[in-house]
Amino acid sequence: MCWGATAPIFMSVSADLYKGKIYGLIYGLIEGGISVAGALGAWVAGSIFDRSQSYQAAFMLVIIVFLLSICIVWIAALRKYRSA
């Protein structure tokens, strides 16, 4: 249910920021990155749990990565709209 709610966000943000002939390539790279990060994220969370017997550190890492991604998209959007 969560992926269904967030999947359109990736498409709309990338379409807003990167229009043009290579949009398909850019979106493909984004989806590939999401797939790799999803696989690595599950492994890292499992590794953290194995070492600490708690998911608290894994959840903190997820929150940090989410905040970092928000900042990166915000910076990219500001750069795009300032140049336009």
PyMOL Python script that loads the backbone (N, CA, C, O; Angstrom):
from pymol import cmd

cmd.read_pdbstr("""\
ATOM      1  N   MET A   1       0.828  -1.185   0.000  1.00  0.00           N
ATOM      2  CA  MET A   1       0.000   0.000   0.000  1.00  0.00           C
ATOM      3  C   MET A   1       0.878   1.256   0.000  1.00  0.00           C
ATOM      4  O   MET A   1       0.546   2.240  -0.661  1.00  0.00           O
ATOM      5  N   CYS A   2       1.977   1.229   0.726  1.00  0.00           N
ATOM      6  CA  CYS A   2       2.832   2.414   0.775  1.00  0.00           C
ATOM      7  C   CYS A   2       3.525   2.661  -0.552  1.00  0.00           C
ATOM      8  O   CYS A   2       3.634   3.807  -0.990  1.00  0.00           O
ATOM      9  N   TRP A   3       4.005   1.581  -1.211  1.00  0.00           N
ATOM     10  CA  TRP A   3       4.670   1.778  -2.496  1.00  0.00           C
ATOM     11  C   TRP A   3       3.686   2.345  -3.518  1.00  0.00           C
ATOM     12  O   TRP A   3       4.064   3.194  -4.326  1.00  0.00           O
ATOM     13  N   GLY A   4       2.447   1.896  -3.498  1.00  0.00           N
ATOM     14  CA  GLY A   4       1.444   2.415  -4.419  1.00  0.00           C
ATOM     15  C   GLY A   4       1.170   3.893  -4.205  1.00  0.00           C
ATOM     16  O   GLY A   4       0.823   4.607  -5.146  1.00  0.00           O
ATOM     17  N   ALA A   5       1.321   4.349  -2.981  1.00  0.00           N
ATOM     18  CA  ALA A   5       1.096   5.764  -2.685  1.00  0.00           C
ATOM     19  C   ALA A   5       2.289   6.628  -3.063  1.00  0.00           C
ATOM     20  O   ALA A   5       2.122   7.791  -3.429  1.00  0.00           O
ATOM     21  N   THR A   6       3.501   6.065  -2.977  1.00  0.00           N
ATOM     22  CA  THR A   6       4.693   6.880  -3.245  1.00  0.00           C
ATOM     23  C   THR A   6       5.230   6.746  -4.658  1.00  0.00           C
ATOM     24  O   THR A   6       5.967   7.624  -5.108  1.00  0.00           O
ATOM     25  N   ALA A   7       4.893   5.690  -5.371  1.00  0.00           N
ATOM     26  CA  ALA A   7       5.437   5.479  -6.719  1.00  0.00           C
ATOM     27  C   ALA A   7       5.166   6.661  -7.663  1.00  0.00           C
ATOM     28  O   ALA A   7       6.069   7.043  -8.407  1.00  0.00           O
ATOM     29  N   PRO A   8       3.974   7.250  -7.664  1.00  0.00           N
ATOM     30  CA  PRO A   8       3.752   8.394  -8.558  1.00  0.00           C
ATOM     31  C   PRO A   8       4.614   9.615  -8.215  1.00  0.00           C
ATOM     32  O   PRO A   8       4.861  10.458  -9.077  1.00  0.00           O
ATOM     33  N   ILE A   9       5.068   9.709  -6.973  1.00  0.00           N
ATOM     34  CA  ILE A   9       5.900  10.848  -6.585  1.00  0.00           C
ATOM     35  C   ILE A   9       7.227  10.812  -7.327  1.00  0.00           C
ATOM     36  O   ILE A   9       7.703  11.850  -7.788  1.00  0.00           O
ATOM     37  N   PHE A  10       7.841   9.620  -7.451  1.00  0.00           N
ATOM     38  CA  PHE A  10       9.114   9.511  -8.162  1.00  0.00           C
ATOM     39  C   PHE A  10       8.967   9.937  -9.614  1.00  0.00           C
ATOM     40  O   PHE A  10       9.818  10.644 -10.153  1.00  0.00           O
ATOM     41  N   MET A  11       7.880   9.502 -10.242  1.00  0.00           N
ATOM     42  CA  MET A  11       7.654   9.856 -11.646  1.00  0.00           C
ATOM     43  C   MET A  11       7.395  11.347 -11.818  1.00  0.00           C
ATOM     44  O   MET A  11       7.944  11.972 -12.726  1.00  0.00           O
ATOM     45  N   SER A  12       6.568  11.917 -10.958  1.00  0.00           N
ATOM     46  CA  SER A  12       6.218  13.328 -11.140  1.00  0.00           C
ATOM     47  C   SER A  12       7.389  14.251 -10.812  1.00  0.00           C
ATOM     48  O   SER A  12       7.595  15.244 -11.510  1.00  0.00           O
ATOM     49  N   VAL A  13       8.155  13.949  -9.776  1.00  0.00           N
ATOM     50  CA  VAL A  13       9.304  14.799  -9.434  1.00  0.00           C
ATOM     51  C   VAL A  13      10.353  14.726 -10.529  1.00  0.00           C
ATOM     52  O   VAL A  13      10.885  15.755 -10.945  1.00  0.00           O
ATOM     53  N   SER A  14      10.657  13.523 -11.000  1.00  0.00           N
ATOM     54  CA  SER A  14      11.660  13.413 -12.063  1.00  0.00           C
ATOM     55  C   SER A  14      11.163  14.044 -13.354  1.00  0.00           C
ATOM     56  O   SER A  14      11.960  14.632 -14.085  1.00  0.00           O
ATOM     57  N   ALA A  15       9.879  13.942 -13.657  1.00  0.00           N
ATOM     58  CA  ALA A  15       9.342  14.578 -14.863  1.00  0.00           C
ATOM     59  C   ALA A  15       9.382  16.102 -14.748  1.00  0.00           C
ATOM     60  O   ALA A  15       9.652  16.790 -15.732  1.00  0.00           O
ATOM     61  N   ASP A  16       9.116  16.627 -13.562  1.00  0.00           N
ATOM     62  CA  ASP A  16       9.172  18.077 -13.371  1.00  0.00           C
ATOM     63  C   ASP A  16      10.594  18.613 -13.489  1.00  0.00           C
ATOM     64  O   ASP A  16      10.810  19.695 -14.037  1.00  0.00           O
ATOM     65  N   LEU A  17      11.557  17.865 -12.979  1.00  0.00           N
ATOM     66  CA  LEU A  17      12.930  18.352 -12.953  1.00  0.00           C
ATOM     67  C   LEU A  17      13.701  18.062 -14.236  1.00  0.00           C
ATOM     68  O   LEU A  17      14.565  18.847 -14.625  1.00  0.00           O
ATOM     69  N   TYR A  18      13.404  16.954 -14.893  1.00  0.00           N
ATOM     70  CA  TYR A  18      14.206  16.531 -16.048  1.00  0.00           C
ATOM     71  C   TYR A  18      13.315  16.238 -17.242  1.00  0.00           C
ATOM     72  O   TYR A  18      13.029  15.077 -17.535  1.00  0.00           O
ATOM     73  N   LYS A  19      12.882  17.261 -17.920  1.00  0.00           N
ATOM     74  CA  LYS A  19      12.081  17.081 -19.125  1.00  0.00           C
ATOM     75  C   LYS A  19      13.005  16.934 -20.323  1.00  0.00           C
ATOM     76  O   LYS A  19      14.147  17.394 -20.298  1.00  0.00           O
ATOM     77  N   GLY A  20      12.517  16.304 -21.349  1.00  0.00           N
ATOM     78  CA  GLY A  20      13.306  16.221 -22.564  1.00  0.00           C
ATOM     79  C   GLY A  20      13.436  14.813 -23.093  1.00  0.00           C
ATOM     80  O   GLY A  20      12.758  13.887 -22.646  1.00  0.00           O
ATOM     81  N   LYS A  21      14.328  14.679 -24.058  1.00  0.00           N
ATOM     82  CA  LYS A  21      14.475  13.410 -24.760  1.00  0.00           C
ATOM     83  C   LYS A  21      15.088  12.315 -23.900  1.00  0.00           C
ATOM     84  O   LYS A  21      14.831  11.137 -24.148  1.00  0.00           O
ATOM     85  N   ILE A  22      15.881  12.658 -22.908  1.00  0.00           N
ATOM     86  CA  ILE A  22      16.524  11.619 -22.107  1.00  0.00           C
ATOM     87  C   ILE A  22      15.782  11.331 -20.806  1.00  0.00           C
ATOM     88  O   ILE A  22      16.336  10.722 -19.891  1.00  0.00           O
ATOM     89  N   TYR A  23      14.537  11.766 -20.728  1.00  0.00           N
ATOM     90  CA  TYR A  23      13.764  11.508 -19.506  1.00  0.00           C
ATOM     91  C   TYR A  23      13.638  10.016 -19.224  1.00  0.00           C
ATOM     92  O   TYR A  23      13.716   9.601 -18.067  1.00  0.00           O
ATOM     93  N   GLY A  24      13.447   9.213 -20.245  1.00  0.00           N
ATOM     94  CA  GLY A  24      13.334   7.771 -20.049  1.00  0.00           C
ATOM     95  C   GLY A  24      14.583   7.190 -19.413  1.00  0.00           C
ATOM     96  O   GLY A  24      14.492   6.339 -18.527  1.00  0.00           O
ATOM     97  N   LEU A  25      15.751   7.643 -19.859  1.00  0.00           N
ATOM     98  CA  LEU A  25      17.008   7.186 -19.278  1.00  0.00           C
ATOM     99  C   LEU A  25      17.123   7.615 -17.818  1.00  0.00           C
ATOM    100  O   LEU A  25      17.507   6.820 -16.960  1.00  0.00           O
ATOM    101  N   ILE A  26      16.793   8.858 -17.544  1.00  0.00           N
ATOM    102  CA  ILE A  26      16.876   9.368 -16.175  1.00  0.00           C
ATOM    103  C   ILE A  26      15.920   8.613 -15.263  1.00  0.00           C
ATOM    104  O   ILE A  26      16.291   8.226 -14.155  1.00  0.00           O
ATOM    105  N   TYR A  27      14.696   8.403 -15.723  1.00  0.00           N
ATOM    106  CA  TYR A  27      13.733   7.682 -14.887  1.00  0.00           C
ATOM    107  C   TYR A  27      14.152   6.227 -14.693  1.00  0.00           C
ATOM    108  O   TYR A  27      13.956   5.666 -13.615  1.00  0.00           O
ATOM    109  N   GLY A  28      14.719   5.620 -15.711  1.00  0.00           N
ATOM    110  CA  GLY A  28      15.225   4.258 -15.581  1.00  0.00           C
ATOM    111  C   GLY A  28      16.347   4.165 -14.559  1.00  0.00           C
ATOM    112  O   GLY A  28      16.401   3.213 -13.780  1.00  0.00           O
ATOM    113  N   LEU A  29      17.240   5.144 -14.556  1.00  0.00           N
ATOM    114  CA  LEU A  29      18.312   5.166 -13.561  1.00  0.00           C
ATOM    115  C   LEU A  29      17.758   5.355 -12.150  1.00  0.00           C
ATOM    116  O   LEU A  29      18.251   4.751 -11.197  1.00  0.00           O
ATOM    117  N   ILE A  30      16.739   6.191 -12.025  1.00  0.00           N
ATOM    118  CA  ILE A  30      16.113   6.403 -10.714  1.00  0.00           C
ATOM    119  C   ILE A  30      15.482   5.109 -10.215  1.00  0.00           C
ATOM    120  O   ILE A  30      15.672   4.737  -9.057  1.00  0.00           O
ATOM    121  N   GLU A  31      14.738   4.421 -11.068  1.00  0.00           N
ATOM    122  CA  GLU A  31      14.107   3.163 -10.670  1.00  0.00           C
ATOM    123  C   GLU A  31      15.149   2.089 -10.359  1.00  0.00           C
ATOM    124  O   GLU A  31      14.975   1.304  -9.427  1.00  0.00           O
ATOM    125  N   GLY A  32      16.229   2.057 -11.139  1.00  0.00           N
ATOM    126  CA  GLY A  32      17.308   1.115 -10.840  1.00  0.00           C
ATOM    127  C   GLY A  32      17.940   1.407  -9.492  1.00  0.00           C
ATOM    128  O   GLY A  32      18.241   0.489  -8.728  1.00  0.00           O
ATOM    129  N   GLY A  33      18.141   2.681  -9.201  1.00  0.00           N
ATOM    130  CA  GLY A  33      18.682   3.068  -7.897  1.00  0.00           C
ATOM    131  C   GLY A  33      17.749   2.703  -6.758  1.00  0.00           C
ATOM    132  O   GLY A  33      18.200   2.285  -5.692  1.00  0.00           O
ATOM    133  N   ILE A  34      16.456   2.858  -6.976  1.00  0.00           N
ATOM    134  CA  ILE A  34      15.474   2.492  -5.957  1.00  0.00           C
ATOM    135  C   ILE A  34      15.535   0.985  -5.690  1.00  0.00           C
ATOM    136  O   ILE A  34      15.452   0.549  -4.542  1.00  0.00           O
ATOM    137  N   SER A  35      15.680   0.201  -6.750  1.00  0.00           N
ATOM    138  CA  SER A  35      15.740  -1.254  -6.592  1.00  0.00           C
ATOM    139  C   SER A  35      16.984  -1.681  -5.818  1.00  0.00           C
ATOM    140  O   SER A  35      16.904  -2.504  -4.907  1.00  0.00           O
ATOM    141  N   VAL A  36      18.122  -1.124  -6.182  1.00  0.00           N
ATOM    142  CA  VAL A  36      19.371  -1.466  -5.498  1.00  0.00           C
ATOM    143  C   VAL A  36      19.310  -1.004  -4.044  1.00  0.00           C
ATOM    144  O   VAL A  36      19.704  -1.744  -3.143  1.00  0.00           O
ATOM    145  N   ALA A  37      18.824   0.198  -3.814  1.00  0.00           N
ATOM    146  CA  ALA A  37      18.732   0.715  -2.444  1.00  0.00           C
ATOM    147  C   ALA A  37      17.754  -0.102  -1.602  1.00  0.00           C
ATOM    148  O   ALA A  37      17.983  -0.310  -0.411  1.00  0.00           O
ATOM    149  N   GLY A  38      16.672  -0.562  -2.213  1.00  0.00           N
ATOM    150  CA  GLY A  38      15.726  -1.400  -1.483  1.00  0.00           C
ATOM    151  C   GLY A  38      16.349  -2.714  -1.048  1.00  0.00           C
ATOM    152  O   GLY A  38      16.129  -3.174   0.072  1.00  0.00           O
ATOM    153  N   ALA A  39      17.134  -3.323  -1.944  1.00  0.00           N
ATOM    154  CA  ALA A  39      17.799  -4.574  -1.600  1.00  0.00           C
ATOM    155  C   ALA A  39      18.872  -4.349  -0.542  1.00  0.00           C
ATOM    156  O   ALA A  39      18.957  -5.107   0.424  1.00  0.00           O
ATOM    157  N   LEU A  40      19.681  -3.328  -0.712  1.00  0.00           N
ATOM    158  CA  LEU A  40      20.727  -3.044   0.272  1.00  0.00           C
ATOM    159  C   LEU A  40      20.143  -2.603   1.609  1.00  0.00           C
ATOM    160  O   LEU A  40      20.684  -2.930   2.665  1.00  0.00           O
ATOM    161  N   GLY A  41      19.044  -1.865   1.562  1.00  0.00           N
ATOM    162  CA  GLY A  41      18.418  -1.401   2.791  1.00  0.00           C
ATOM    163  C   GLY A  41      17.924  -2.544   3.651  1.00  0.00           C
ATOM    164  O   GLY A  41      18.066  -2.512   4.873  1.00  0.00           O
ATOM    165  N   ALA A  42      17.344  -3.555   3.020  1.00  0.00           N
ATOM    166  CA  ALA A  42      16.887  -4.717   3.778  1.00  0.00           C
ATOM    167  C   ALA A  42      18.079  -5.450   4.400  1.00  0.00           C
ATOM    168  O   ALA A  42      18.010  -5.899   5.544  1.00  0.00           O
ATOM    169  N   TRP A  43      19.154  -5.565   3.650  1.00  0.00           N
ATOM    170  CA  TRP A  43      20.344  -6.241   4.174  1.00  0.00           C
ATOM    171  C   TRP A  43      20.961  -5.446   5.330  1.00  0.00           C
ATOM    172  O   TRP A  43      21.340  -6.020   6.350  1.00  0.00           O
ATOM    173  N   VAL A  44      21.060  -4.121   5.163  1.00  0.00           N
ATOM    174  CA  VAL A  44      21.641  -3.284   6.222  1.00  0.00           C
ATOM    175  C   VAL A  44      20.775  -3.326   7.481  1.00  0.00           C
ATOM    176  O   VAL A  44      21.301  -3.425   8.590  1.00  0.00           O
ATOM    177  N   ALA A  45      19.458  -3.253   7.318  1.00  0.00           N
ATOM    178  CA  ALA A  45      18.576  -3.314   8.487  1.00  0.00           C
ATOM    179  C   ALA A  45      18.709  -4.657   9.195  1.00  0.00           C
ATOM    180  O   ALA A  45      18.708  -4.709  10.425  1.00  0.00           O
ATOM    181  N   GLY A  46      18.822  -5.734   8.441  1.00  0.00           N
ATOM    182  CA  GLY A  46      19.021  -7.045   9.052  1.00  0.00           C
ATOM    183  C   GLY A  46      20.343  -7.138   9.782  1.00  0.00           C
ATOM    184  O   GLY A  46      20.425  -7.722  10.863  1.00  0.00           O
ATOM    185  N   SER A  47      21.374  -6.567   9.195  1.00  0.00           N
ATOM    186  CA  SER A  47      22.690  -6.561   9.831  1.00  0.00           C
ATOM    187  C   SER A  47      22.667  -5.751  11.138  1.00  0.00           C
ATOM    188  O   SER A  47      23.249  -6.160  12.143  1.00  0.00           O
ATOM    189  N   ILE A  48      21.995  -4.613  11.106  1.00  0.00           N
ATOM    190  CA  ILE A  48      21.874  -3.792  12.321  1.00  0.00           C
ATOM    191  C   ILE A  48      21.114  -4.562  13.402  1.00  0.00           C
ATOM    192  O   ILE A  48      21.489  -4.538  14.574  1.00  0.00           O
ATOM    193  N   PHE A  49      20.041  -5.246  12.992  1.00  0.00           N
ATOM    194  CA  PHE A  49      19.277  -6.019  13.966  1.00  0.00           C
ATOM    195  C   PHE A  49      20.109  -7.164  14.551  1.00  0.00           C
ATOM    196  O   PHE A  49      20.055  -7.427  15.752  1.00  0.00           O
ATOM    197  N   ASP A  50      20.875  -7.839  13.697  1.00  0.00           N
ATOM    198  CA  ASP A  50      21.707  -8.939  14.185  1.00  0.00           C
ATOM    199  C   ASP A  50      22.726  -8.466  15.218  1.00  0.00           C
ATOM    200  O   ASP A  50      23.035  -9.192  16.163  1.00  0.00           O
ATOM    201  N   ARG A  51      23.234  -7.284  15.045  1.00  0.00           N
ATOM    202  CA  ARG A  51      24.248  -6.767  15.972  1.00  0.00           C
ATOM    203  C   ARG A  51      23.655  -6.177  17.245  1.00  0.00           C
ATOM    204  O   ARG A  51      24.233  -6.307  18.324  1.00  0.00           O
ATOM    205  N   SER A  52      22.495  -5.527  17.118  1.00  0.00           N
ATOM    206  CA  SER A  52      21.947  -4.817  18.280  1.00  0.00           C
ATOM    207  C   SER A  52      20.680  -5.440  18.857  1.00  0.00           C
ATOM    208  O   SER A  52      20.235  -5.035  19.931  1.00  0.00           O
ATOM    209  N   GLN A  53      20.090  -6.416  18.166  1.00  0.00           N
ATOM    210  CA  GLN A  53      18.830  -7.043  18.585  1.00  0.00           C
ATOM    211  C   GLN A  53      17.693  -6.025  18.696  1.00  0.00           C
ATOM    212  O   GLN A  53      16.763  -6.193  19.486  1.00  0.00           O
ATOM    213  N   SER A  54      17.787  -4.962  17.886  1.00  0.00           N
ATOM    214  CA  SER A  54      16.761  -3.925  17.865  1.00  0.00           C
ATOM    215  C   SER A  54      16.768  -3.261  16.485  1.00  0.00           C
ATOM    216  O   SER A  54      17.810  -3.157  15.838  1.00  0.00           O
ATOM    217  N   TYR A  55      15.605  -2.821  16.055  1.00  0.00           N
ATOM    218  CA  TYR A  55      15.507  -2.100  14.781  1.00  0.00           C
ATOM    219  C   TYR A  55      15.575  -0.587  14.980  1.00  0.00           C
ATOM    220  O   TYR A  55      15.443   0.156  14.008  1.00  0.00           O
ATOM    221  N   GLN A  56      15.774  -0.116  16.189  1.00  0.00           N
ATOM    222  CA  GLN A  56      15.767   1.320  16.455  1.00  0.00           C
ATOM    223  C   GLN A  56      16.828   2.060  15.647  1.00  0.00           C
ATOM    224  O   GLN A  56      16.532   3.110  15.076  1.00  0.00           O
ATOM    225  N   ALA A  57      18.045   1.549  15.583  1.00  0.00           N
ATOM    226  CA  ALA A  57      19.100   2.203  14.805  1.00  0.00           C
ATOM    227  C   ALA A  57      18.776   2.169  13.319  1.00  0.00           C
ATOM    228  O   ALA A  57      19.080   3.118  12.596  1.00  0.00           O
ATOM    229  N   ALA A  58      18.164   1.084  12.856  1.00  0.00           N
ATOM    230  CA  ALA A  58      17.783   0.993  11.440  1.00  0.00           C
ATOM    231  C   ALA A  58      16.726   2.041  11.097  1.00  0.00           C
ATOM    232  O   ALA A  58      16.793   2.676  10.045  1.00  0.00           O
ATOM    233  N   PHE A  59      15.755   2.218  11.986  1.00  0.00           N
ATOM    234  CA  PHE A  59      14.736   3.239  11.746  1.00  0.00           C
ATOM    235  C   PHE A  59      15.338   4.643  11.775  1.00  0.00           C
ATOM    236  O   PHE A  59      14.930   5.506  10.997  1.00  0.00           O
ATOM    237  N   MET A  60      16.279   4.873  12.640  1.00  0.00           N
ATOM    238  CA  MET A  60      16.946   6.180  12.670  1.00  0.00           C
ATOM    239  C   MET A  60      17.711   6.412  11.364  1.00  0.00           C
ATOM    240  O   MET A  60      17.707   7.521  10.831  1.00  0.00           O
ATOM    241  N   LEU A  61      18.358   5.380  10.858  1.00  0.00           N
ATOM    242  CA  LEU A  61      19.063   5.491   9.581  1.00  0.00           C
ATOM    243  C   LEU A  61      18.092   5.802   8.450  1.00  0.00           C
ATOM    244  O   LEU A  61      18.396   6.618   7.579  1.00  0.00           O
ATOM    245  N   VAL A  62      16.932   5.163   8.455  1.00  0.00           N
ATOM    246  CA  VAL A  62      15.917   5.425   7.429  1.00  0.00           C
ATOM    247  C   VAL A  62      15.450   6.875   7.500  1.00  0.00           C
ATOM    248  O   VAL A  62      15.302   7.524   6.465  1.00  0.00           O
ATOM    249  N   ILE A  63      15.218   7.385   8.686  1.00  0.00           N
ATOM    250  CA  ILE A  63      14.784   8.774   8.840  1.00  0.00           C
ATOM    251  C   ILE A  63      15.853   9.729   8.316  1.00  0.00           C
ATOM    252  O   ILE A  63      15.529  10.705   7.640  1.00  0.00           O
ATOM    253  N   ILE A  64      17.111   9.462   8.616  1.00  0.00           N
ATOM    254  CA  ILE A  64      18.205  10.305   8.137  1.00  0.00           C
ATOM    255  C   ILE A  64      18.277  10.285   6.609  1.00  0.00           C
ATOM    256  O   ILE A  64      18.446  11.328   5.978  1.00  0.00           O
ATOM    257  N   VAL A  65      18.148   9.101   6.023  1.00  0.00           N
ATOM    258  CA  VAL A  65      18.198   8.992   4.559  1.00  0.00           C
ATOM    259  C   VAL A  65      17.005   9.699   3.921  1.00  0.00           C
ATOM    260  O   VAL A  65      17.158  10.353   2.889  1.00  0.00           O
ATOM    261  N   PHE A  66      15.820   9.576   4.518  1.00  0.00           N
ATOM    262  CA  PHE A  66      14.649  10.301   4.006  1.00  0.00           C
ATOM    263  C   PHE A  66      14.875  11.806   4.037  1.00  0.00           C
ATOM    264  O   PHE A  66      14.600  12.497   3.055  1.00  0.00           O
ATOM    265  N   LEU A  67      15.370  12.315   5.153  1.00  0.00           N
ATOM    266  CA  LEU A  67      15.624  13.753   5.257  1.00  0.00           C
ATOM    267  C   LEU A  67      16.685  14.207   4.262  1.00  0.00           C
ATOM    268  O   LEU A  67      16.570  15.285   3.680  1.00  0.00           O
ATOM    269  N   LEU A  68      17.704  13.399   4.068  1.00  0.00           N
ATOM    270  CA  LEU A  68      18.733  13.713   3.077  1.00  0.00           C
ATOM    271  C   LEU A  68      18.150  13.746   1.670  1.00  0.00           C
ATOM    272  O   LEU A  68      18.485  14.633   0.884  1.00  0.00           O
ATOM    273  N   SER A  69      17.289  12.797   1.345  1.00  0.00           N
ATOM    274  CA  SER A  69      16.692  12.791   0.010  1.00  0.00           C
ATOM    275  C   SER A  69      15.768  13.986  -0.202  1.00  0.00           C
ATOM    276  O   SER A  69      15.707  14.534  -1.302  1.00  0.00           O
ATOM    277  N   ILE A  70      15.058  14.388   0.832  1.00  0.00           N
ATOM    278  CA  ILE A  70      14.213  15.581   0.727  1.00  0.00           C
ATOM    279  C   ILE A  70      15.069  16.802   0.436  1.00  0.00           C
ATOM    280  O   ILE A  70      14.716  17.618  -0.415  1.00  0.00           O
ATOM    281  N   CYS A  71      16.196  16.937   1.136  1.00  0.00           N
ATOM    282  CA  CYS A  71      17.093  18.073   0.910  1.00  0.00           C
ATOM    283  C   CYS A  71      17.669  18.059  -0.505  1.00  0.00           C
ATOM    284  O   CYS A  71      17.770  19.110  -1.138  1.00  0.00           O
ATOM    285  N   ILE A  72      18.043  16.893  -1.004  1.00  0.00           N
ATOM    286  CA  ILE A  72      18.618  16.801  -2.346  1.00  0.00           C
ATOM    287  C   ILE A  72      17.592  17.182  -3.402  1.00  0.00           C
ATOM    288  O   ILE A  72      17.918  17.918  -4.334  1.00  0.00           O
ATOM    289  N   VAL A  73      16.359  16.700  -3.278  1.00  0.00           N
ATOM    290  CA  VAL A  73      15.319  17.066  -4.253  1.00  0.00           C
ATOM    291  C   VAL A  73      15.017  18.553  -4.156  1.00  0.00           C
ATOM    292  O   VAL A  73      14.808  19.203  -5.180  1.00  0.00           O
ATOM    293  N   TRP A  74      14.990  19.096  -2.968  1.00  0.00           N
ATOM    294  CA  TRP A  74      14.718  20.517  -2.786  1.00  0.00           C
ATOM    295  C   TRP A  74      15.808  21.356  -3.447  1.00  0.00           C
ATOM    296  O   TRP A  74      15.510  22.336  -4.129  1.00  0.00           O
ATOM    297  N   ILE A  75      17.052  20.981  -3.249  1.00  0.00           N
ATOM    298  CA  ILE A  75      18.160  21.710  -3.877  1.00  0.00           C
ATOM    299  C   ILE A  75      18.080  21.610  -5.400  1.00  0.00           C
ATOM    300  O   ILE A  75      18.296  22.601  -6.097  1.00  0.00           O
ATOM    301  N   ALA A  76      17.775  20.433  -5.915  1.00  0.00           N
ATOM    302  CA  ALA A  76      17.656  20.266  -7.371  1.00  0.00           C
ATOM    303  C   ALA A  76      16.506  21.091  -7.924  1.00  0.00           C
ATOM    304  O   ALA A  76      16.630  21.684  -8.995  1.00  0.00           O
ATOM    305  N   ALA A  77      15.394  21.136  -7.210  1.00  0.00           N
ATOM    306  CA  ALA A  77      14.250  21.914  -7.673  1.00  0.00           C
ATOM    307  C   ALA A  77      14.551  23.407  -7.640  1.00  0.00           C
ATOM    308  O   ALA A  77      14.187  24.128  -8.569  1.00  0.00           O
ATOM    309  N   LEU A  78      15.207  23.879  -6.588  1.00  0.00           N
ATOM    310  CA  LEU A  78      15.542  25.299  -6.529  1.00  0.00           C
ATOM    311  C   LEU A  78      16.481  25.688  -7.663  1.00  0.00           C
ATOM    312  O   LEU A  78      16.311  26.745  -8.271  1.00  0.00           O
ATOM    313  N   ARG A  79      17.448  24.863  -7.948  1.00  0.00           N
ATOM    314  CA  ARG A  79      18.402  25.131  -9.035  1.00  0.00           C
ATOM    315  C   ARG A  79      17.674  25.158 -10.377  1.00  0.00           C
ATOM    316  O   ARG A  79      17.971  26.005 -11.220  1.00  0.00           O
ATOM    317  N   LYS A  80      16.744  24.262 -10.583  1.00  0.00           N
ATOM    318  CA  LYS A  80      15.993  24.183 -11.836  1.00  0.00           C
ATOM    319  C   LYS A  80      15.142  25.436 -12.023  1.00  0.00           C
ATOM    320  O   LYS A  80      15.144  26.021 -13.107  1.00  0.00           O
ATOM    321  N   TYR A  81      14.427  25.853 -11.004  1.00  0.00           N
ATOM    322  CA  TYR A  81      13.525  26.983 -11.146  1.00  0.00           C
ATOM    323  C   TYR A  81      14.236  28.325 -11.096  1.00  0.00           C
ATOM    324  O   TYR A  81      13.716  29.306 -11.627  1.00  0.00           O
ATOM    325  N   ARG A  82      15.398  28.401 -10.480  1.00  0.00           N
ATOM    326  CA  ARG A  82      16.165  29.637 -10.511  1.00  0.00           C
ATOM    327  C   ARG A  82      16.728  29.898 -11.902  1.00  0.00           C
ATOM    328  O   ARG A  82      16.788  31.044 -12.348  1.00  0.00           O
ATOM    329  N   SER A  83      17.144  28.827 -12.593  1.00  0.00           N
ATOM    330  CA  SER A  83      17.708  29.005 -13.923  1.00  0.00           C
ATOM    331  C   SER A  83      16.632  29.293 -14.971  1.00  0.00           C
ATOM    332  O   SER A  83      16.937  29.835 -16.034  1.00  0.00           O
ATOM    333  N   ALA A  84      15.389  28.939 -14.688  1.00  0.00           N
ATOM    334  CA  ALA A  84      14.300  29.161 -15.645  1.00  0.00           C
ATOM    335  C   ALA A  84      13.796  30.534 -15.516  1.00  0.00           C
ATOM    336  O   ALA A  84      12.875  30.924 -16.234  1.00  0.00           O
TER     337      ALA A  84
END
""", "prot")
cmd.dss("prot")
cmd.show_as("cartoon", "prot")
cmd.util.cbc("prot")
cmd.orient("prot")
